[in-house]
């Protein structure tokens, strides 16, 4: 029996584990994004409380950072869904 055949057989037996890992990964990505955006909001509110005259700059930077975090989380969830549907 060739090495490739053994590896393919081992990979076929891990399909349920891949599905479980994809589900856990999607959940962790969503939780991480929520925590990250919460920290951004907290920092922005504290900064605005200290320097109320720079509200516009702080708000725009907060929105850009939150959009980047959501983009990374969306990418992670899409990768997990691809694993689920293509496994």
MDAnalysis code that builds the backbone (N, CA, C; Angstrom):
import MDAnalysis as mda
import numpy as np

u = mda.Universe.empty(261, n_residues=87, atom_resindex=np.repeat(np.arange(87), 3), trajectory=True)
u.add_TopologyAttr("name", ["N", "CA", "C"] * 87)
u.add_TopologyAttr("resid", np.arange(1, 88))
u.add_TopologyAttr("resname", ["UNK", "UNK", "UNK", "UNK", "UNK", "UNK", "UNK", "UNK", "UNK", "UNK", "UNK", "UNK", "UNK", "UNK", "UNK", "UNK", "UNK", "UNK", "UNK", "UNK", "UNK", "UNK", "UNK", "UNK", "UNK", "UNK", "UNK", "UNK", "UNK", "UNK", "UNK", "UNK", "UNK", "UNK", "UNK", "UNK", "UNK", "UNK", "UNK", "UNK", "UNK", "UNK", "UNK", "UNK", "UNK", "UNK", "UNK", "UNK", "UNK", "UNK", "UNK", "UNK", "UNK", "UNK", "UNK", "UNK", "UNK", "UNK", "UNK", "UNK", "UNK", "UNK", "UNK", "UNK", "UNK", "UNK", "UNK", "UNK", "UNK", "UNK", "UNK", "UNK", "UNK", "UNK", "UNK", "UNK", "UNK", "UNK", "UNK", "UNK", "UNK", "UNK", "UNK", "UNK", "UNK", "UNK", "UNK"])
u.atoms.positions = np.array([
    [0.847, -1.178, 0.000],
    [0.000, 0.000, 0.000],
    [0.893, 1.241, 0.000],
    [0.565, 2.180, -0.843],
    [1.417, 3.360, -0.963],
    [1.127, 4.340, 0.181],
    [2.070, 5.232, 0.356],
    [1.931, 6.239, 1.401],
    [0.761, 7.174, 1.109],
    [0.557, 7.501, -0.147],
    [-0.551, 8.379, -0.526],
    [-1.897, 7.758, -0.168],
    [-2.055, 6.478, -0.392],
    [-3.309, 5.800, -0.064],
    [-3.564, 5.823, 1.440],
    [-2.519, 5.649, 2.209],
    [-2.659, 5.680, 3.669],
    [-3.056, 7.084, 4.128],
    [-2.423, 8.103, 3.558],
    [-2.749, 9.472, 3.943],
    [-4.175, 9.840, 3.544],
    [-4.615, 9.416, 2.379],
    [-5.981, 9.704, 1.950],
    [-7.008, 9.010, 2.836],
    [-6.708, 7.794, 3.252],
    [-7.623, 7.071, 4.139],
    [-7.686, 7.754, 5.505],
    [-6.550, 8.229, 6.002],
    [-6.534, 8.926, 7.292],
    [-7.291, 10.247, 7.198],
    [-7.163, 10.954, 6.084],
    [-7.869, 12.221, 5.913],
    [-9.373, 12.006, 5.808],
    [-9.795, 10.921, 5.204],
    [-11.229, 10.635, 5.084],
    [-11.849, 10.364, 6.450],
    [-11.077, 9.807, 7.352],
    [-11.596, 9.507, 8.689],
    [-11.697, 10.761, 9.560],
    [-11.073, 11.866, 9.143],
    [-11.072, 13.088, 9.952],
    [-12.143, 14.094, 9.528],
    [-13.032, 13.739, 8.614],
    [-14.049, 14.679, 8.147],
    [-14.954, 15.175, 9.275],
    [-15.429, 14.324, 10.181],
    [-16.254, 14.853, 11.283],
    [-15.490, 15.799, 12.204],
    [-14.211, 15.552, 12.386],
    [-13.393, 16.435, 13.220],
    [-13.227, 17.787, 12.536],
    [-13.091, 17.794, 11.213],
    [-12.970, 19.048, 10.478],
    [-14.254, 19.860, 10.596],
    [-15.392, 19.203, 10.542],
    [-16.665, 19.913, 10.682],
    [-16.813, 20.526, 12.074],
    [-16.426, 19.775, 13.078],
    [-16.498, 20.292, 14.436],
    [-15.530, 21.459, 14.626],
    [-14.333, 21.344, 14.077],
    [-13.358, 22.418, 14.168],
    [-13.820, 23.675, 13.448],
    [-14.506, 23.493, 12.319],
    [-15.018, 24.647, 11.578],
    [-16.093, 25.368, 12.381],
    [-16.963, 24.616, 13.031],
    [-17.991, 25.241, 13.860],
    [-17.403, 25.989, 15.038],
    [-16.429, 25.393, 15.685],
    [-15.773, 26.053, 16.812],
    [-15.018, 27.285, 16.336],
    [-14.367, 27.173, 15.176],
    [-13.625, 28.319, 14.637],
    [-14.525, 29.491, 14.304],
    [-15.697, 29.211, 13.732],
    [-16.638, 30.294, 13.410],
    [-17.117, 30.975, 14.686],
    [-17.379, 30.192, 15.713],
    [-17.809, 30.765, 16.993],
    [-16.737, 31.623, 17.631],
    [-15.506, 31.159, 17.604],
    [-14.398, 31.926, 18.177],
    [-14.172, 33.217, 17.402],
    [-14.306, 33.148, 16.073],
    [-14.140, 34.362, 15.256],
    [-15.203, 35.397, 15.605],
    [-16.441, 34.963, 15.785],
    [-17.515, 35.903, 16.120],
    [-17.317, 36.490, 17.516],
    [-16.927, 35.661, 18.460],
    [-16.701, 36.148, 19.821],
    [-15.519, 37.117, 19.859],
    [-14.449, 36.769, 19.148],
    [-13.277, 37.646, 19.108],
    [-13.587, 39.000, 18.496],
    [-14.387, 39.002, 17.435],
    [-14.760, 40.277, 16.811],
    [-15.605, 41.113, 17.768],
    [-16.517, 40.480, 18.478],
    [-17.341, 41.213, 19.438],
    [-16.514, 41.832, 20.546],
    [-15.558, 41.075, 21.050],
    [-14.687, 41.603, 22.108],
    [-13.827, 42.746, 21.575],
    [-13.293, 42.579, 20.364],
    [-12.443, 43.616, 19.787],
    [-13.191, 44.907, 19.547],
    [-14.387, 44.821, 18.997],
    [-15.166, 46.030, 18.742],
    [-15.605, 46.670, 20.059],
    [-15.889, 45.865, 21.059],
    [-16.212, 46.409, 22.380],
    [-15.051, 47.175, 22.983],
    [-13.838, 46.651, 22.820],
    [-12.653, 47.353, 23.325],
    [-12.418, 48.657, 22.575],
    [-12.683, 48.647, 21.267],
    [-12.542, 49.881, 20.494],
    [-13.540, 50.931, 20.979],
    [-14.782, 50.529, 21.171],
    [-15.797, 51.460, 21.663],
    [-15.454, 52.008, 23.033],
    [-14.970, 51.136, 23.903],
    [-14.584, 51.571, 25.247],
    [-13.463, 52.608, 25.185],
    [-12.448, 52.314, 24.382],
    [-11.330, 53.248, 24.263],
    [-11.749, 54.570, 23.645],
    [-12.641, 54.498, 22.662],
    [-13.094, 55.728, 22.021],
    [-13.893, 56.593, 22.995],
    [-14.764, 55.975, 23.774],
    [-15.550, 56.755, 24.738],
    [-14.671, 57.379, 25.809],
    [-13.656, 56.633, 26.251],
    [-12.737, 57.201, 27.242],
    [-11.938, 58.362, 26.649],
    [-11.537, 58.220, 25.387],
    [-10.785, 59.290, 24.737],
    [-11.645, 60.528, 24.532],
    [-12.896, 60.325, 24.144],
    [-13.802, 61.462, 23.947],
    [-14.076, 62.151, 25.286],
    [-14.156, 61.378, 26.368],
    [-14.388, 61.988, 27.684],
    [-13.200, 62.832, 28.110],
    [-11.992, 62.427, 27.710],
    [-10.803, 63.197, 28.090],
    [-10.610, 64.426, 27.206],
    [-10.909, 64.281, 25.897],
    [-10.717, 65.392, 24.964],
    [-11.957, 65.537, 24.091],
    [-12.967, 66.211, 24.573],
    [-14.219, 66.325, 23.813],
    [-14.072, 67.078, 22.490],
    [-13.036, 67.894, 22.347],
    [-12.885, 68.664, 21.109],
    [-12.432, 67.810, 19.925],
    [-11.959, 66.591, 20.159],
    [-11.486, 65.738, 19.059],
    [-12.446, 64.583, 18.783],
    [-13.727, 64.836, 18.923],
    [-14.741, 63.792, 18.718],
    [-14.710, 63.254, 17.294],
    [-14.612, 64.143, 16.307],
    [-14.667, 63.714, 14.907],
    [-13.518, 62.785, 14.528],
    [-12.300, 63.120, 14.942],
    [-11.145, 62.290, 14.623],
    [-11.237, 60.927, 15.305],
    [-11.624, 60.927, 16.560],
    [-11.722, 59.675, 17.304],
    [-12.807, 58.791, 16.701],
    [-13.953, 59.367, 16.358],
    [-15.050, 58.599, 15.794],
    [-14.664, 57.975, 14.452],
    [-14.003, 58.746, 13.592],
    [-13.636, 58.199, 12.283],
    [-12.597, 57.089, 12.428],
    [-11.637, 57.263, 13.319],
    [-10.654, 56.199, 13.553],
    [-11.304, 54.962, 14.146],
    [-12.281, 55.155, 15.014],
    [-12.987, 54.023, 15.614],
    [-13.748, 53.242, 14.547],
    [-14.398, 53.944, 13.635],
    [-15.175, 53.269, 12.596],
    [-14.259, 52.480, 11.660],
    [-13.114, 53.047, 11.308],
    [-12.167, 52.340, 10.442],
    [-11.647, 51.075, 11.128],
    [-11.283, 51.177, 12.384],
    [-10.770, 50.012, 13.109],
    [-11.843, 48.942, 13.262],
    [-13.074, 49.339, 13.549],
    [-14.165, 48.364, 13.681],
    [-14.439, 47.679, 12.350],
    [-14.350, 48.420, 11.252],
    [-14.565, 47.814, 9.934],
    [-13.470, 46.796, 9.623],
    [-12.237, 47.094, 9.989],
    [-11.154, 46.134, 9.761],
    [-11.354, 44.865, 10.588],
    [-11.783, 45.014, 11.816],
    [-12.031, 43.843, 12.661],
    [-13.170, 43.011, 12.093],
    [-14.237, 43.667, 11.653],
    [-15.355, 42.917, 11.087],
    [-14.957, 42.219, 9.795],
    [-14.082, 42.834, 9.017],
    [-13.607, 42.190, 7.795],
    [-12.828, 40.922, 8.077],
    [-11.971, 40.965, 9.077],
    [-11.208, 39.771, 9.445],
    [-12.134, 38.685, 9.983],
    [-13.105, 39.067, 10.797],
    [-14.049, 38.082, 11.342],
    [-14.892, 37.476, 10.223],
    [-15.326, 38.294, 9.273],
    [-16.107, 37.784, 8.147],
    [-15.286, 36.805, 7.330],
    [-14.019, 37.117, 7.105],
    [-13.136, 36.211, 6.372],
    [-12.997, 34.878, 7.103],
    [-12.823, 34.919, 8.422],
    [-12.680, 33.681, 9.199],
    [-13.950, 32.846, 9.145],
    [-15.096, 33.484, 9.222],
    [-16.359, 32.746, 9.177],
    [-16.574, 32.142, 7.794],
    [-16.205, 32.859, 6.746],
    [-16.336, 32.314, 5.384],
    [-15.429, 31.107, 5.204],
    [-14.210, 31.172, 5.719],
    [-13.303, 30.026, 5.627],
    [-13.891, 28.823, 6.363],
    [-14.464, 29.045, 7.531],
    [-15.082, 27.951, 8.282],
    [-16.268, 27.365, 7.527],
    [-17.075, 28.213, 6.909],
    [-18.209, 27.708, 6.125],
    [-17.741, 26.927, 4.900],
    [-16.662, 27.364, 4.286],
    [-16.100, 26.606, 3.162],
    [-15.644, 25.225, 3.602],
    [-15.062, 25.151, 4.778],
    [-14.644, 23.848, 5.300],
    [-15.854, 22.949, 5.509],
    [-16.931, 23.525, 6.029],
    [-18.131, 22.734, 6.289],
    [-18.729, 22.212, 4.980],
    [-18.846, 23.087, 3.987],
    [-19.546, 22.686, 2.764],
    [-18.650, 21.932, 1.782],
    [-17.344, 22.059, 1.884],
    [-16.466, 21.366, 0.958],
    [-15.807, 20.130, 1.553],
    [-16.004, 19.909, 2.858],
    [-15.389, 18.735, 3.495],
    [-16.191, 17.479, 3.235],
])
